[in-house]
Amino acid sequence: MPDATPTPADFAPWAELDAPPRLLLVDDEPANLQLLRQVLEGDYRLSFARSGTEALARVRELQPRLIVLDVMMPGMTGHDVIRILKADPTTASIPVLFCTALGADEDEAAGLALGAVDYVTKPISPPVLRARIRTHLALVQRDEVERTRLEVIRRLGRAAEFKDNETGRHVIRMSHFSRLIAEALGAPRSYCETLLAAAPMHDIGKIGVPDAILLKPGKLDEAEWAVMRQHPQMGADIIGDDPSPLLRMARTIALQHHEKWDGSGYPHGLRGEAISAEARIVAVADVFDALTSARPYKPAWPRERALALLQEQAGRHFWPDAVQALLRRLDDIWAVHLAWRDEEAA
């Protein structure tokens, strides 16, 4: 058997994560770069560029965590550099901090308008520069954590769909439907965006339902229905009691989206406003998409037939206000339906 002793190369990507953040310092004056080195070298890995052209090449090579960029440079200015960076999706998210002798208010406003996260004037104050850099790196890390959290939630939602006769596009459609309904109800923007991210988790509890029940082609018997009705609680247990607003909303939706306005739903027989607004919204969005999409066990219903059922069940199964909100945003909702059609339908 060949020698399987690990080498440093095996773990290089992880070693990079443990290393201090890399900064790219850009200035055409060597003395300015030397000063920046003295201020920052104890806390960061530093790379340098003395022109805009060199800076762009180094950014693509190194993907630094933050760029400290001069404005007045021969040829390509700092303003030219940031325009190119922000136009490229692979570099647009790298924070740029201008460090320049241009100290007028209009100069700072122009730099920030181009997408810089901060603006520091020369001569620099070392404590201020270090504090600004720490702040912006912390914000980058927070944004990365939030993006990762959202992606994990989306993928867990997809996992539930793989257990069912649904498709991955179902969770995309119904989450956008939910956001549009919430907007029509006058919900705040933060609520609508959180709902968009949380709704895909509504059926995560189906992971805990045996395939023999979940995929049964015929009607479920009473014992099987008793198991199926456990999936909202299973979903809530999977999501847990995390304090973040996103996961709190996702847990509530998973637990309550099969409750009905008249109290005849499950798992707890909640009625009316005892059901959270987000679960009431998702119930309408989920059913509308299920009705208007083809499944192995049924064809897609015509839109008008699905709308007729929602209106008939308003005040029984569904929150009447949410049904009316769907009708008000029907054109937008149907545009989402068409944009994210299942491949077979497309």
CORGI-V450639 format. One line per field, one symbol per residue. psi: psi as a letter, one per 30 degrees, with the letter a starting at -180 (. if undefined). A space follows every 10 residues. Layout:
BEGIN
psi->???
END
This chain:
BEGIN
psi->klkgklleff geeeeeefll kkkkkjkfje eeeeeeeeef ffflkkllkg leeeeeeeee efilfkkjkl ejkkcjleee eeeeeffjff fffkkkjkjl fjglefeeee eeffgkfljk lkkljeeeee eeeeeeeeee eeeeeeeeee eeeeeeeeee effagllffe eeefeeeeee eeeffgllee eeeeeeeeef gegfffegkk efeegkfakk leeeeeeeff feeeeeeeea hkfkeefeee eeeeeffgll egggalfghl kbffkleeee eeeeeeeeee egkklfgllk kkeeeeeeee eefkfdelje eeeeeeeege eeeeeeeeeh kleee.
END
